[in-house]
C-alpha cells in the first residue's frame, strides 16, 4: 500500500514569512504540499499542514529540521494508506 504523510503544527504570525521561505528551501523539488487554515487561532497562530505523497515521506526529517525554529506547537505526524 502507498503511504501518505500528513504533518500539522502552528506558526506564530510574526514568523510566517520566514517559515515559508525555510519550508520552500527544505522542500527543494519534492512535491510536498503546504496548506494553511483560513483563519489564525485565538492566539494569533497559523495552523499549517504538510502533505507528503507516496514515495516522498523520507523527506519529512529534512523539512522538520528546517522548520524547528518556527514552531509555535509540536509537529504532529499522521500516516494514512490509500484504500480502494
MMTF fields as JSON, N, C-alpha, C and O atoms, coordinates in Angstrom:
{
  "mmtfVersion": "1.0.0",
  "mmtfProducer": "UNKNOWN",
  "numBonds": 335,
  "numAtoms": 336,
  "numGroups": 84,
  "numChains": 1,
  "numModels": 1,
  "chainsPerModel": [1],
  "groupsPerChain": [84],
  "chainIdList": ["A"],
  "bondAtomList": [4, 2, 8, 6, 12, 10, 16, 14, 20, 18, 24, 22, 28, 26, 32, 30, 36, 34, 40, 38, 44, 42, 48, 46, 52, 50, 56, 54, 60, 58, 64, 62, 68, 66, 72, 70, 76, 74, 80, 78, 84, 82, 88, 86, 92, 90, 96, 94, 100, 98, 104, 102, 108, 106, 112, 110, 116, 114, 120, 118, 124, 122, 128, 126, 132, 130, 136, 134, 140, 138, 144, 142, 148, 146, 152, 150, 156, 154, 160, 158, 164, 162, 168, 166, 172, 170, 176, 174, 180, 178, 184, 182, 188, 186, 192, 190, 196, 194, 200, 198, 204, 202, 208, 206, 212, 210, 216, 214, 220, 218, 224, 222, 228, 226, 232, 230, 236, 234, 240, 238, 244, 242, 248, 246, 252, 250, 256, 254, 260, 258, 264, 262, 268, 266, 272, 270, 276, 274, 280, 278, 284, 282, 288, 286, 292, 290, 296, 294, 300, 298, 304, 302, 308, 306, 312, 310, 316, 314, 320, 318, 324, 322, 328, 326, 332, 330],
  "bondOrderList": [1, 1, 1, 1, 1, 1, 1, 1, 1, 1, 1, 1, 1, 1, 1, 1, 1, 1, 1, 1, 1, 1, 1, 1, 1, 1, 1, 1, 1, 1, 1, 1, 1, 1, 1, 1, 1, 1, 1, 1, 1, 1, 1, 1, 1, 1, 1, 1, 1, 1, 1, 1, 1, 1, 1, 1, 1, 1, 1, 1, 1, 1, 1, 1, 1, 1, 1, 1, 1, 1, 1, 1, 1, 1, 1, 1, 1, 1, 1, 1, 1, 1, 1],
  "groupList": [{"groupName": "UNK", "atomNameList": ["N", "CA", "C", "O"], "elementList": ["N", "C", "C", "O"], "formalChargeList": [0, 0, 0, 0], "bondAtomList": [1, 0, 2, 1, 3, 2], "bondOrderList": [1, 1, 2], "singleLetterCode": "X", "chemCompType": "L-PEPTIDE LINKING"}],
  "groupTypeList": [0, 0, 0, 0, 0, 0, 0, 0, 0, 0, 0, 0, 0, 0, 0, 0, 0, 0, 0, 0, 0, 0, 0, 0, 0, 0, 0, 0, 0, 0, 0, 0, 0, 0, 0, 0, 0, 0, 0, 0, 0, 0, 0, 0, 0, 0, 0, 0, 0, 0, 0, 0, 0, 0, 0, 0, 0, 0, 0, 0, 0, 0, 0, 0, 0, 0, 0, 0, 0, 0, 0, 0, 0, 0, 0, 0, 0, 0, 0, 0, 0, 0, 0, 0],
  "groupIdList": [1, 2, 3, 4, 5, 6, 7, 8, 9, 10, 11, 12, 13, 14, 15, 16, 17, 18, 19, 20, 21, 22, 23, 24, 25, 26, 27, 28, 29, 30, 31, 32, 33, 34, 35, 36, 37, 38, 39, 40, 41, 42, 43, 44, 45, 46, 47, 48, 49, 50, 51, 52, 53, 54, 55, 56, 57, 58, 59, 60, 61, 62, 63, 64, 65, 66, 67, 68, 69, 70, 71, 72, 73, 74, 75, 76, 77, 78, 79, 80, 81, 82, 83, 84],
  "secStructList": [7, 7, 3, 3, 3, 3, 3, 3, 3, 3, 3, 3, 4, 4, 4, 2, 2, 2, 2, 2, 2, 2, 2, 2, 2, 2, 2, 6, 6, 7, 7, 7, 3, 3, 3, 3, 7, 1, 1, 7, 7, 6, 6, 1, 3, 3, 3, 3, 3, 3, 3, 3, 7, 6, 6, 7, 4, 4, 4, 2, 2, 2, 2, 2, 2, 2, 2, 4, 4, 4, 5, 1, 1, 7, 7, 3, 3, 3, 3, 3, 3, 7, 7, 7],
  "xCoordList": [0.835, 0.0, 0.873, 1.991, 0.344, 1.051, 0.716, -0.452, 1.752, 1.555, 1.733, 2.696, 0.79, 0.903, 1.119, 0.621, 1.865, 2.2, 1.559, 1.647, 0.914, 0.301, 0.938, 0.939, 1.477, 2.143, 1.527, 1.465, 1.068, 0.495, 1.094, 1.54, 1.09, 1.713, 1.28, 0.633, 1.644, 1.316, 2.578, 3.658, 2.394, 3.461, 2.942, 1.814, 3.763, 3.381, 3.262, 4.041, 2.291, 2.04, 3.287, 3.528, 4.073, 5.274, 6.351, 7.281, 6.234, 7.258, 6.802, 7.547, 5.601, 5.055, 5.941, 6.224, 6.379, 7.184, 8.494, 8.849, 9.205, 10.47, 10.252, 11.054, 9.176, 8.877, 8.565, 8.97, 7.86, 7.54, 8.804, 8.938, 9.716, 10.995, 11.763, 12.304, 11.808, 12.514, 11.885, 12.598, 10.564, 9.881, 10.235, 10.576, 10.156, 10.433, 11.871, 12.121, 12.801, 14.208, 14.394, 15.134, 13.736, 13.881, 13.167, 13.623, 12.075, 11.292, 12.043, 11.936, 12.792, 13.526, 12.548, 11.575, 12.792, 11.948, 10.84, 10.023, 10.792, 9.814, 8.385, 8.142, 7.444, 6.048, 5.298, 4.242, 5.847, 5.23, 4.331, 4.782, 3.061, 2.12, 2.154, 2.419, 1.883, 1.77, 0.431, 0.147, -0.384, -1.702, -1.742, -0.965, -2.67, -2.853, -4.344, -5.152, -4.704, -6.109, -6.501, -5.647, -7.765, -8.194, -8.07, -7.926, -8.127, -8.018, -7.007, -6.799, -6.377, -5.446, -6.207, -7.418, -5.469, -6.055, -6.355, -6.014, -6.985, -7.28, -5.999, -6.012, -4.886, -3.588, -2.849, -1.741, -3.456, -2.818, -1.83, -0.996, -1.912, -1.003, -1.72, -2.927, -0.946, -1.484, -1.199, -0.085, -2.194, -2.005, -1.633, -2.345, -0.508, -0.029, -0.075, 0.051, -0.258, -0.214, 0.644, 0.445, 1.596, 2.427, 1.838, 1.486, 1.736, 1.234, 2.318, 2.726, 2.769, 3.835, 3.206, 2.606, 3.323, 2.746, 3.57, 4.703, 3.003, 3.76, 5.099, 5.192, 6.114, 7.444, 8.26, 9.442, 7.656, 8.363, 8.367, 8.842, 7.858, 7.789, 9.172, 9.316, 10.184, 11.553, 12.099, 13.113, 11.447, 11.905, 11.419, 11.86, 10.528, 9.974, 11.04, 10.954, 12.032, 13.037, 13.801, 14.136, 14.073, 14.772, 13.915, 14.411, 12.646, 11.746, 11.551, 11.531, 11.409, 11.239, 12.418, 12.231, 13.626, 14.822, 14.819, 15.222, 14.37, 14.334, 13.266, 13.413, 12.198, 11.074, 11.155, 10.364, 12.09, 12.1, 12.136, 11.566, 12.79, 12.888, 11.629, 11.534, 10.668, 9.459, 8.211, 7.12, 8.35, 7.191, 6.652, 7.402, 5.326, 4.642, 3.917, 3.273, 4.029, 3.474, 4.316, 5.154, 4.099, 4.848, 4.327, 3.178, 5.177, 4.773, 4.04, 4.559, 2.857, 2.068, 2.071, 1.644, 2.555, 2.724, 1.695, 1.56, 0.97, -0.041, 0.26, 0.607, 0.13, 0.324, -1.01, -1.751, -1.284, -2.5, -2.153, -1.23, -2.907, -2.738, -3.985, -5.107, -3.76, -4.841, -5.698, -5.172, -6.986, -7.928, -8.614, -8.905, -8.858, -9.62, -8.954, -9.55],
  "yCoordList": [-1.194, 0.0, 1.249, 1.248, 2.3, 3.578, 4.389, 4.553, 4.894, 5.683, 7.16, 7.564, 7.959, 9.41, 9.907, 9.324, 10.987, 11.551, 12.935, 13.749, 13.184, 14.478, 15.004, 14.316, 16.207, 16.802, 18.171, 18.997, 18.416, 19.725, 20.314, 19.598, 21.64, 22.39, 23.844, 24.231, 24.641, 26.076, 26.911, 26.553, 28.038, 29.008, 30.365, 30.745, 31.096, 32.433, 33.369, 33.274, 34.266, 35.185, 35.97, 36.2, 36.379, 37.176, 36.381, 36.968, 35.051, 34.219, 33.553, 32.771, 33.857, 33.19, 33.371, 32.395, 34.578, 34.817, 34.029, 33.369, 34.095, 33.372, 31.863, 31.126, 31.405, 29.974, 29.471, 28.367, 30.26, 29.865, 29.759, 28.835, 30.688, 30.631, 29.368, 28.671, 29.078, 27.892, 26.613, 25.694, 26.555, 25.379, 25.19, 24.085, 26.253, 26.156, 25.717, 24.928, 26.22, 25.81, 24.341, 23.636, 23.867, 22.479, 21.515, 20.391, 21.952, 21.096, 20.832, 19.746, 21.81, 21.739, 21.355, 22.072, 20.231, 19.829, 18.865, 18.494, 18.456, 17.461, 18.005, 19.171, 17.166, 17.6, 17.571, 16.949, 18.241, 18.308, 19.54, 20.658, 19.32, 20.435, 21.075, 20.407, 22.373, 23.096, 23.821, 24.637, 23.512, 24.132, 24.963, 24.746, 25.922, 26.769, 26.874, 26.997, 26.827, 27.048, 28.468, 29.355, 28.692, 30.015, 31.151, 32.315, 30.808, 31.829, 31.399, 30.206, 32.377, 32.028, 31.561, 31.748, 30.955, 30.536, 31.772, 32.888, 31.58, 32.679, 33.351, 34.523, 32.601, 33.138, 33.839, 34.336, 33.88, 34.522, 33.644, 34.144, 32.341, 31.403, 30.75, 30.51, 30.474, 29.834, 28.348, 27.936, 27.541, 26.098, 25.757, 26.097, 25.082, 24.631, 23.114, 22.431, 22.603, 21.162, 20.858, 21.416, 19.966, 19.47, 18.129, 17.297, 17.93, 16.669, 16.058, 16.633, 14.881, 14.16, 13.034, 12.134, 13.056, 11.97, 10.694, 10.725, 9.571, 8.32, 8.494, 9.136, 7.912, 7.983, 9.18, 9.277, 10.091, 11.294, 11.445, 12.463, 10.476, 10.593, 10.641, 11.133, 10.137, 10.16, 11.582, 11.784, 12.566, 13.953, 14.68, 15.796, 14.067, 14.738, 15.146, 16.265, 14.331, 14.776, 16.023, 16.87, 16.138, 17.315, 18.574, 19.621, 18.464, 19.611, 19.929, 21.1, 18.909, 19.124, 19.895, 20.804, 19.537, 20.231, 21.695, 22.568, 21.962, 23.342, 24.179, 25.395, 23.543, 24.268, 24.41, 25.147, 23.723, 23.66, 25.019, 25.167, 26.007, 27.321, 28.168, 29.243, 27.697, 28.472, 27.89, 28.436, 26.804, 26.119, 26.811, 27.164, 26.999, 27.506, 26.351, 26.544, 25.145, 23.93, 22.76, 22.931, 21.591, 20.433, 20.014, 20.287, 19.353, 18.781, 17.478, 16.6, 17.364, 16.142, 15.409, 15.947, 14.189, 13.406, 12.286, 11.506, 12.215, 11.174, 10.479, 11.132, 9.144, 8.37, 7.732, 7.208, 7.796, 7.198, 6.375, 6.707, 5.295, 4.45, 4.558, 4.682, 4.508, 4.604, 3.331, 2.218, 3.509, 2.395, 2.438, 3.511, 1.298, 1.193, 1.613, 1.545],
  "zCoordList": [0.0, 0.0, 0.0, 0.516, -0.583, -0.625, 0.613, 0.966, 1.269, 2.48, 2.176, 1.524, 2.658, 2.597, 4.011, 4.974, 4.122, 5.42, 5.532, 4.613, 6.669, 6.961, 8.238, 9.258, 8.193, 9.344, 9.585, 8.675, 10.823, 11.109, 12.376, 13.273, 12.421, 13.507, 13.382, 12.409, 14.379, 14.359, 14.205, 14.674, 13.529, 13.306, 13.787, 13.473, 14.55, 15.013, 13.814, 12.866, 13.861, 12.749, 12.357, 11.172, 13.333, 13.056, 12.318, 11.767, 12.302, 11.671, 10.369, 9.779, 9.928, 8.749, 7.518, 6.823, 7.236, 6.029, 6.067, 5.09, 7.182, 7.304, 7.283, 6.709, 7.903, 7.916, 6.508, 6.143, 5.726, 4.359, 3.509, 2.707, 3.679, 2.965, 3.364, 2.506, 4.659, 5.14, 4.582, 4.18, 4.556, 4.006, 2.536, 2.112, 1.772, 0.329, 0.06, -0.852, 0.841, 0.673, 1.02, 0.334, 2.071, 2.502, 1.548, 1.336, 0.992, 0.089, -1.212, -1.781, -1.678, -2.94, -4.049, -4.284, -4.739, -5.857, -5.458, -6.301, -4.219, -3.771, -3.879, -3.569, -4.316, -4.45, -3.121, -3.007, -2.133, -0.807, -0.781, -1.032, -0.475, -0.416, 0.968, 1.967, 1.012, 2.274, 2.28, 1.403, 3.279, 3.419, 4.695, 5.625, 4.716, 5.898, 6.185, 5.265, 7.455, 7.811, 7.406, 7.369, 7.105, 6.62, 7.642, 7.268, 8.921, 9.961, 11.013, 11.23, 11.668, 12.746, 13.991, 14.107, 14.908, 16.182, 17.027, 16.636, 18.171, 19.09, 19.575, 19.951, 19.564, 19.993, 18.854, 19.05, 17.667, 16.522, 15.787, 15.033, 15.996, 15.329, 14.146, 14.179, 13.116, 11.916, 11.96, 12.286, 11.635, 11.542, 10.104, 9.159, 9.968, 8.66, 8.605, 9.622, 7.392, 7.18, 5.958, 4.879, 6.155, 5.061, 4.626, 5.462, 3.325, 2.785, 1.904, 0.895, 2.314, 1.611, 0.811, 1.398, -0.51, -1.313, -1.191, -0.71, -1.627, -1.603, -2.315, -3.361, -1.724, -2.312, -1.862, -2.192, -1.119, -0.667, 0.846, 1.349, 1.583, 3.043, 3.685, 4.804, 2.993, 3.526, 3.669, 4.338, 3.055, 3.118, 4.379, 4.654, 5.134, 6.32, 7.333, 7.84, 7.664, 8.639, 8.195, 9.023, 6.909, 6.387, 6.55, 6.966, 6.226, 6.371, 7.856, 8.237, 8.689, 10.136, 10.713, 11.522, 10.304, 10.802, 10.377, 11.146, 9.166, 8.668, 9.362, 9.479, 9.819, 10.404, 11.929, 12.516, 12.574, 14.04, 14.736, 15.817, 14.142, 14.778, 14.629, 15.221, 13.847, 13.578, 14.222, 14.052, 14.949, 15.514, 16.756, 17.666, 16.775, 17.963, 18.66, 19.691, 18.085, 18.677, 18.175, 17.289, 18.731, 18.242, 16.871, 16.524, 16.098, 14.806, 15.093, 15.781, 14.571, 14.731, 13.393, 12.371, 13.419, 12.207, 12.152, 13.095, 11.038, 10.83, 9.519, 8.534, 9.496, 8.278, 7.871, 8.702, 6.578, 6.044, 4.811, 4.066, 4.607, 3.432, 2.552, 3.044, 1.247, 0.276, 0.324, 0.364, 0.319, 0.252, -1.109, -1.64, -1.644, -2.885, -4.123, -5.198]
}
